[in-house]
Amino acid sequence: MVVEWAHYQRNKPTQSKRRTKIFISDPDPALRQRFGRLFGVMELDSLQPTHLRFLHALIEELEHAYYPQNAVHGPTQTIAAHLEVALRHMNTRLTKLIEAHQLPEGANDFTFIIGALKERDLVLTHHGNARALLLHREERHTPKLIDIIPSNEGTSN
């Protein structure tokens, strides 16, 4: 399942030039039980249709690599290991697009947070100017907002 929207500047009627895609994978129940859910937020500084197709291609590559075909049986790796494999596939796809000069102009400047969640295990990776906030509430206490990707950490992790 992929949700998308364009950012709008606050209190201004004009649309900004940023495209944001949120995706949450919805595999069949057996794969979901075994590998959890893959999710992410990707953002580009453009509203061009070619950029939208570019983001869809990256999401498809991630999902295909994260949820291997016929992987319902057999040994299970950690979600971190599956996410690492999926990211390698995405990186290979990006490299091929760059080598073939098929990368849309401006598409090399994008931000993303990609994660995997299975039961109580959460793994995140990010690139660019990304922030991830976790809302945590202990019993009978006021919820806390925790920045789980510190801003001084650099541009990729």
Summary of the structure (lengths in Angstrom):
residues: 157
radius of gyration: 17.0
end to end distance: 25.1
largest distance: 56.3
contacts: 398
relative contact order: 0.15
helix: 31%
strand: 32%
